[in-house]
Amino acid sequence: MNLMRNNLLEGYIGGMTWGWTGIRGTWNTPEAGHSMEEMVKRLGVNWTAVTFAALQDTAHSTEIHFAEEPTVTDEEVRHAIASAKRLGLRVCLKPVVNCADGTWRAHINFFDIDVPCEPKWSEWFDSYTRFMLHYAAMAEETGCEMLCIGCEMVQTDRREREWRELIRQVRQVYSGIVTYNCDKYQEGQVAWWDAVDVISSSGYYPIDSWEEQLDRIEPVVRRYGKPFFFMEAGCPSRTGSSRIPNDWGLPGDPNEDEQAAYYERMFEACASRSWVGGFMLWDWPAALYAPGDAAGNDDYCPYAKKAEGLIRDHYTAQIREFDGLPAQP
């Protein structure tokens, strides 16, 4: 059964994450407009994840400062969504929480049982709910087709009751598709997939383990009967990164060939699995480097690199297939 053909997504997600990390003052600019136009033109995307971060002080803080700098303003978020819509894209709004001290959000954690004078899950979820409801209302207002309610928050995943309550409240203000982006290797650890519309995860898997990982993920998707796609996936253009693509700080020389080889293998493995409904690749910044600097750029962005053409060709073929159109000659 192809879980993608009869669901709310209505086709293949050929997407790219845009705008990370959402620094105030960078989204409503000519450079940002040029970036989004180039993304559509060069990659042939039909979706984008408009993605930004708000900060809490540490992994054990309970207040999320989403109205403050450096987070993009509401005006900037609305502008980015409108720009994507004008270019014919479907939009997933993806507000993310980061820790100001540099701790990865997967380590946000508190005692399982409330203890006086210690930070508590209840306090954190109160703040997180205010944060998410603010953007859920904006997603509804601006016509975003999808809302991602969390990203790679591994230690929070076990708080099933709180996540279910958050989703219930989100659905009171947002009528579109709701997903949660679990971290790599965590697809089978989320007990509340039934509460969302679409299962999504971060597919930063070693180049030689894609078949193994897809074999592991498939039973989870089948168990819940939900559509699935990779909300994040990609590889830096850097020597060594294809073996550990989630390590954005891995030392290595710029290497377009390694990034291109990674995409080729990932697309090949996933194309044979009908339940993989697409990708929201990582990532495309609001301010692009010059095309002539691409060979020396070792980050995830495929702009003007060899992987760019692979992405465009794969998306074109998959979108046509899911739309029931013949392959291009």
C-alpha positions as CSV (number, residue, x, y, z in Angstrom):
1,M,0.0,0.0,0.0
2,N,1.3,3.5,-0.9
3,L,0.5,5.5,2.2
4,M,1.1,8.8,0.4
5,R,-1.5,8.5,-2.4
6,N,-4.6,8.8,-0.2
7,N,-3.8,11.4,2.4
8,L,-3.7,15.0,3.2
9,L,-0.4,15.6,1.5
10,E,-1.8,15.1,-2.0
11,G,1.5,14.0,-3.6
12,Y,5.2,13.9,-3.2
13,I,7.1,16.4,-0.9
14,G,10.0,17.7,-2.9
15,G,11.0,20.3,-0.3
16,M,13.8,22.3,1.1
17,T,14.3,24.0,4.5
18,W,14.6,27.7,4.1
19,G,15.9,30.5,6.3
20,W,17.5,28.8,9.3
21,T,18.1,30.0,11.9
22,G,15.8,32.9,11.4
23,I,18.0,35.8,12.6
24,R,16.0,39.0,13.0
25,G,16.5,41.5,10.2
26,T,17.5,38.9,7.6
27,W,14.2,37.7,6.2
28,N,12.6,40.7,4.7
29,T,15.5,41.8,2.4
30,P,16.3,41.6,-1.3
31,E,18.9,38.9,-0.5
32,A,16.2,36.8,1.1
33,G,13.9,37.2,-1.8
34,H,16.7,36.3,-4.2
35,S,17.5,33.2,-2.1
36,M,14.0,31.8,-2.2
37,E,13.7,32.5,-6.0
38,E,16.9,30.7,-6.6
39,M,15.8,27.7,-4.5
40,V,12.6,27.3,-6.6
41,K,14.4,27.8,-9.9
42,R,17.4,25.6,-9.3
43,L,15.9,22.7,-7.3
44,G,12.3,22.5,-8.7
45,V,10.9,22.3,-5.2
46,N,7.1,22.2,-4.5
47,W,7.4,22.6,-0.7
48,T,9.5,24.6,1.7
49,A,9.8,24.5,5.5
50,V,10.0,28.1,6.7
51,T,12.2,27.4,9.7
52,F,13.5,29.5,12.6
53,A,14.6,29.2,16.2
54,A,13.6,30.8,19.4
55,L,15.8,30.6,22.5
56,Q,15.6,29.4,26.0
57,D,18.6,30.1,28.2
58,T,19.8,26.5,28.9
59,A,18.5,23.0,28.5
60,H,17.0,23.3,32.0
61,S,15.3,26.7,31.6
62,T,11.5,26.8,31.4
63,E,10.9,30.1,29.5
64,I,11.1,30.4,25.7
65,H,11.8,33.9,24.5
66,F,10.2,33.8,21.1
67,A,9.2,37.5,20.9
68,E,12.8,38.7,21.5
69,E,15.9,39.0,19.4
70,P,17.5,37.2,17.7
71,T,14.3,35.4,16.6
72,V,12.7,36.8,13.4
73,T,9.7,39.0,13.9
74,D,6.2,38.0,13.2
75,E,6.2,40.4,10.2
76,E,9.3,38.6,8.8
77,V,7.7,35.2,9.2
78,R,4.5,36.4,7.4
79,H,6.6,37.9,4.7
80,A,8.6,34.7,4.1
81,I,5.4,32.6,4.0
82,A,3.8,35.1,1.5
83,S,7.0,35.0,-0.7
84,A,6.9,31.2,-0.8
85,K,3.2,31.2,-1.7
86,R,3.8,33.7,-4.5
87,L,6.3,31.3,-5.9
88,G,3.8,28.5,-5.9
89,L,5.1,26.6,-2.9
90,R,3.3,24.7,-0.2
91,V,4.6,25.8,3.2
92,C,5.4,23.9,6.4
93,L,5.9,26.4,9.2
94,K,8.6,25.1,11.5
95,P,9.2,27.0,14.8
96,V,12.1,25.4,16.7
97,V,13.5,25.9,20.2
98,N,17.3,26.2,20.7
99,C,19.3,26.7,23.9
100,A,21.2,30.0,24.1
101,D,24.2,28.4,25.7
102,G,24.7,26.1,22.7
103,T,23.3,22.9,24.2
104,W,21.5,20.9,21.6
105,R,17.7,20.9,22.1
106,A,17.6,17.1,22.3
107,H,19.0,17.5,25.9
108,I,16.1,19.7,27.2
109,N,15.1,17.7,30.2
110,F,13.7,17.9,33.7
111,F,12.9,15.5,36.6
112,D,10.1,13.1,35.8
113,I,8.5,13.9,39.2
114,D,8.0,17.6,40.2
115,V,10.4,18.6,43.0
116,P,10.1,21.9,44.9
117,C,12.6,24.6,43.9
118,E,13.6,22.7,40.7
119,P,12.5,23.5,37.1
120,K,9.6,21.4,36.1
121,W,8.2,19.8,32.9
122,S,4.8,21.5,33.6
123,E,6.5,24.9,33.5
124,W,8.4,24.2,30.4
125,F,5.4,22.8,28.5
126,D,3.3,25.8,29.6
127,S,5.9,28.1,27.9
128,Y,6.3,25.8,24.9
129,T,2.5,25.6,24.4
130,R,2.3,29.5,24.3
131,F,5.2,29.5,21.8
132,M,3.6,26.9,19.5
133,L,0.1,28.2,19.7
134,H,1.3,31.7,18.7
135,Y,2.7,30.2,15.4
136,A,-0.1,27.8,15.0
137,A,-2.5,30.7,14.8
138,M,-0.1,32.4,12.3
139,A,0.1,29.2,10.2
140,E,-3.8,29.2,10.0
141,E,-3.9,32.9,9.2
142,T,-1.4,32.7,6.4
143,G,-2.6,29.4,4.9
144,C,0.4,27.2,5.7
145,E,-0.4,23.7,4.6
146,M,1.6,22.1,7.4
147,L,2.8,22.9,10.9
148,C,5.7,21.1,12.5
149,I,5.2,21.2,16.3
150,G,8.7,20.1,17.4
151,C,12.1,19.1,16.1
152,E,14.5,16.5,17.5
153,M,13.5,17.0,21.1
154,V,14.5,13.5,22.2
155,Q,14.2,13.9,26.0
156,T,10.8,15.4,25.7
157,D,9.5,12.5,23.5
158,R,8.6,10.4,26.5
159,R,6.2,13.0,27.9
160,E,3.3,11.6,26.0
161,R,0.5,13.2,28.0
162,E,1.9,16.7,27.5
163,W,2.4,16.2,23.8
164,R,-1.1,14.9,23.3
165,E,-2.5,17.9,25.2
166,L,-0.3,20.3,23.1
167,I,-1.6,18.8,19.9
168,R,-5.2,19.0,21.1
169,Q,-4.7,22.7,21.7
170,V,-3.0,23.3,18.4
171,R,-5.9,21.7,16.6
172,Q,-8.2,24.3,18.2
173,V,-6.5,27.1,16.3
174,Y,-4.9,25.3,13.3
175,S,-6.8,23.3,10.7
176,G,-3.9,22.1,8.5
177,I,-1.5,19.1,8.6
178,V,0.3,18.5,11.9
179,T,3.6,16.7,12.1
180,Y,6.4,16.2,14.6
181,N,10.1,15.9,13.5
182,C,11.7,13.2,15.6
183,D,15.4,12.8,15.6
184,K,17.4,10.2,13.7
185,Y,17.1,6.7,15.1
186,Q,14.1,7.7,17.2
187,E,11.2,6.8,14.9
188,G,10.2,3.9,17.0
189,Q,10.5,5.7,20.3
190,V,7.5,8.1,19.9
191,A,4.4,6.5,21.4
192,W,2.0,9.3,20.3
193,W,2.4,9.1,16.5
194,D,-1.4,8.4,16.3
195,A,-2.0,12.0,17.5
196,V,-0.3,13.7,14.5
197,D,-1.3,13.5,10.8
198,V,2.1,12.7,9.4
199,I,5.2,11.0,10.8
200,S,8.5,12.8,10.0
201,S,12.1,12.4,11.1
202,S,15.6,13.6,10.5
203,G,17.3,11.2,8.0
204,Y,20.9,11.9,8.7
205,Y,22.0,8.3,8.2
206,P,25.4,7.1,7.0
207,I,25.7,6.6,3.3
208,D,26.1,2.9,3.6
209,S,23.2,2.3,6.1
210,W,20.2,3.6,4.2
211,E,18.7,0.2,3.5
212,E,19.1,-0.9,7.1
213,Q,17.5,2.2,8.4
214,L,14.6,2.1,6.0
215,D,14.0,-1.5,7.0
216,R,13.9,-0.4,10.7
217,I,11.6,2.6,10.0
218,E,9.0,0.8,7.8
219,P,7.3,-1.2,10.5
220,V,6.7,1.9,12.5
221,V,5.1,3.6,9.6
222,R,3.0,0.6,8.9
223,R,1.9,0.2,12.5
224,Y,0.4,3.7,12.7
225,G,-0.9,3.8,9.1
226,K,0.3,7.4,8.7
227,P,2.1,9.1,5.8
228,F,5.8,9.5,6.3
229,F,8.5,11.8,5.0
230,F,12.0,13.0,6.0
231,M,11.5,16.5,7.5
232,E,15.3,16.8,7.5
233,A,17.9,15.1,5.5
234,G,21.2,16.1,3.8
235,C,24.9,16.0,3.9
236,P,27.6,18.8,4.1
237,S,29.8,19.1,1.0
238,R,32.8,18.0,3.1
239,T,35.2,15.1,3.1
240,G,34.0,12.5,5.6
241,S,30.5,13.9,6.0
242,S,28.8,11.1,4.1
243,R,29.6,8.7,7.0
244,I,28.3,11.0,9.7
245,P,26.1,13.6,7.9
246,N,24.5,14.9,11.2
247,D,27.9,16.3,12.4
248,W,27.9,19.8,10.9
249,G,31.2,20.6,12.6
250,L,33.2,17.6,11.3
251,P,36.6,18.6,10.1
252,G,37.3,18.0,6.5
253,D,38.0,19.7,3.2
254,P,35.3,21.0,0.9
255,N,34.1,18.1,-1.3
256,E,31.2,18.5,-3.7
257,D,31.6,14.9,-4.9
258,E,31.0,13.4,-1.5
259,Q,27.8,15.4,-1.0
260,A,26.6,14.5,-4.5
261,A,27.4,10.8,-3.9
262,Y,25.4,10.9,-0.6
263,Y,22.3,12.4,-2.3
264,E,22.5,9.8,-5.1
265,R,22.6,6.9,-2.6
266,M,19.9,8.4,-0.4
267,F,17.5,9.0,-3.3
268,E,18.1,5.6,-4.8
269,A,17.4,3.8,-1.5
270,C,14.2,5.8,-0.8
271,A,12.8,5.7,-4.3
272,S,12.2,2.0,-4.0
273,R,10.1,2.5,-0.8
274,S,6.6,3.6,-1.7
275,W,5.9,4.7,1.9
276,V,8.7,7.4,1.8
277,G,6.7,10.4,0.7
278,G,9.5,12.8,0.2
279,F,12.1,15.1,1.8
280,M,12.4,18.6,3.3
281,L,16.1,18.8,2.7
282,W,18.6,20.7,4.9
283,D,19.1,23.5,4.1
284,W,19.0,26.7,2.1
285,P,19.9,30.0,3.9
286,A,18.2,33.4,3.6
287,A,21.5,34.9,2.3
288,L,23.3,32.8,-0.3
289,Y,27.1,32.7,-0.9
290,A,28.2,33.7,-4.4
291,P,27.9,30.9,-7.0
292,G,31.6,31.2,-7.6
293,D,32.3,30.4,-4.0
294,A,30.4,27.1,-4.1
295,A,33.5,24.9,-4.5
296,G,34.9,26.3,-1.3
297,N,31.7,26.1,0.7
298,D,31.5,23.0,2.9
299,D,28.1,23.4,4.4
300,Y,24.8,21.6,3.7
301,C,23.4,24.1,1.2
302,P,23.6,22.6,-2.4
303,Y,23.5,26.0,-4.1
304,A,25.6,25.9,-7.3
305,K,27.1,22.5,-6.3
306,K,27.0,19.1,-8.0
307,A,24.2,17.9,-5.7
308,E,21.9,20.7,-7.0
309,G,21.2,18.9,-10.3
310,L,20.7,15.6,-8.5
311,I,18.1,17.1,-6.3
312,R,16.3,18.8,-9.2
313,D,16.2,15.7,-11.3
314,H,15.0,13.5,-8.5
315,Y,12.3,15.9,-7.4
316,T,11.1,16.4,-11.0
317,A,10.8,12.7,-11.6
318,Q,9.1,11.9,-8.2
319,I,6.6,14.8,-8.4
320,R,5.6,13.7,-11.9
321,E,5.2,10.1,-10.8
322,F,3.0,11.0,-7.9
323,D,1.0,13.2,-10.1
324,G,0.4,10.3,-12.5
325,L,2.4,12.0,-15.3
326,P,4.7,10.2,-17.7
327,A,8.4,10.5,-17.1
328,Q,10.1,13.2,-19.0
329,P,12.1,12.0,-22.1
